[in-house]
Structure formats: structure tokens, C-alpha cells
Amino acid sequence: MDNKQFDVMFSGVIGQEYETLKLICPLAAKMSRFVGESIAEFAKTHSDKTLSVLELGGGTGITTLSILSSSESIKVVSVDSEPTMQSQAKQNLQQWVEQGRLTFDGRDALSVLSNTASASVDIMASAYTLHNFLDIYRAEVITEIYRVLKPGGKFINGDRYGLDDLTAHTRTIQNEVAGYFKALIEVNKLDVLQHWIVHLFSDESENHVMRESFSLQQLEQAGFKEIGLTNRCEVNALVTAIK
Ligand SMILES: C[S@@+](CC[C@H](N)C(=O)[O-])C[C@H]1O[C@@H](n2cnc3c(N)ncnc32)[C@H](O)[C@@H]1O
């Protein structure tokens, strides 16, 4: 199945104005840095070879850049099914394409994974992408990520992981919404504000939200070991696991 509902959301104003995300969610750039640091840590103990990274939801290239900067011995395939987003990454990251360290794939995550050989990828890295997936699509993606990773390979995802404490979670989201209004009214970006609020309703819907405990159990059930959640800040956190 595809995930059209979400693709549409990133093809319009949000896709064109993605940089304004820095105003309403400074953590987004920080999370990409955490993803890069986690890869650098992995690369230190695997310094004898070139590491293949499959990035899901590369967007405009913020996370991709952090991944590429984490180690010289990294080669990345960056997947994003939304041309409005991926074309910005292609522009921003041309020099790494020329160096032969980066290629792009415009198919959706599950199609790419389904067409990737078992035990062929060292690292699956992603930021702020998996939470957008419908829960049933995400379940298939997690199973496929486990299959395509090499034994010892690493899953790294910086993303929105909902708090198990629902009251605390709601309070955090309320603060987040207040922050969107404050930041975007200040710069008179009311159209972007409208689209992010609409988008947030999708993020927070029952069939999208990635609740912390459930998500970690889902990784365990897929077969992952050494599952950890770190760097939590509000609803954002870094999740890593080893095949
Ligand atoms: C919020 S952006 C994150 C971009 C980047 N990682 C960052 O942190 O700035 C999520 C990206 O995932 C892409 N995406 C969503 N669903 C997808 C799918 N099923 N397959 C591939 N890409 C998808 C969207 O087009 C979008 O560019």
C-alpha cells in the first residue's frame, strides 16, 4: 500500500516552506544532529569498511547532510516519495552526489525496502518520517527494515515518540501548538501556520501516533536487540536498535 494522504501534505505549502519548521521546532535540526552522532559512534567500531546507509524520508536534506558529515566512510541512499521535498535536497547536496557518496530514490519507503535485498544494509537512519506513516504501513516498514539490515546493523530514528502518560502528552502538544502560533504569527506566515496545525492533527491521530512503549515493543517483536530511547525532549526522542 502507499501513503498518499501524507504525500499530499508535504507537496504543498509545508513542502515549499519547510525551512520555517526551524522557527516552530528548533529540535528538528538538533534531532538530525543526534542521528548523525549515532552513526559516527557506529562508524568508529566499523572503521574497516564503507558503510551503507538507507535513509527514509530525506526531505530537504537536513538529516542527509548530518548523516554524510558523520563519517567519510558512509554511502547514503536517500529515499523520499515527495518531489517538492527531494528536489530541494538534490539542489542542496549536489556535491556529495558528485563524490559518489549519495544517491536519491523517489519511491515510497515500503516500495524501496521491499526491493532491497535481505541483510544488505549497515544502517537505517531517519528523522521525523516514521511518525507520519499510518500504523499499519509503519508495521510493515519496521519488519522490512529488520529484514534488509545486516546482522549487527543499526536502526536509528529521531522522531516524535508520544509520551505514555497521556495527560502529560496532551499538555506538551498544547504547548507545542501555542508555540506554532507565537512563532508564525510573528513572521506573518499564517498559511504555514494553518498547514502545520492541520498536519499536527494527522500526527496526533490514533492511527498515526507512535506511543513510546508500543514503539519499543514493536521493535523487539520484529527481532531487534539493544533497543534504547535517548535524548527525549518533549515529544521528540532518538530511538536506536541493533539487528
Ligand atoms: C518531516 S519530513 C523529514 C525530513 C528530514 N528528515 C528532516 O528531519 O528535516 C518527512 C519526509 O518524509 C517523506 N515521506 C513521508 N512518507 C513517506 C513514504 N511513505 N515514503 C518515502 N518518503 C516519505 C516526506 O515527503 C517528507 O519529506
The ligand as a Gaussian input file, in Angstrom:
#p B3LYP/6-31G(d) Opt

LIG

0 1
 C        9.072000      15.805000       8.227000
 S        9.968000      15.381000       6.784000
 C       11.549000      14.993000       7.484000
 C       12.682000      15.386000       6.605000
 C       14.061000      15.333000       7.243000
 N       14.399000      14.017000       7.682000
 C       14.145000      16.301000       8.409000
 O       14.199000      15.870000       9.560000
 O       14.114000      17.505000       8.139000
 C        9.333000      13.783000       6.376000
 C        9.655000      13.381000       4.941000
 O        9.238000      12.020000       4.739000
 C        8.721000      11.907000       3.423000
 N        7.806000      10.758000       3.401000
 C        6.631000      10.625000       4.013000
 N        6.076000       9.449000       3.792000
 C        6.938000       8.786000       3.012000
 C        6.947000       7.487000       2.458000
 N        5.946000       6.635000       2.673000
 N        7.995000       7.122000       1.712000
 C        9.026000       7.975000       1.489000
 N        9.071000       9.225000       1.995000
 C        8.040000       9.624000       2.749000
 C        8.040000      13.231000       3.158000
 O        7.897000      13.515000       1.800000
 C        8.966000      14.208000       3.874000
 O        9.908000      14.758000       3.008000

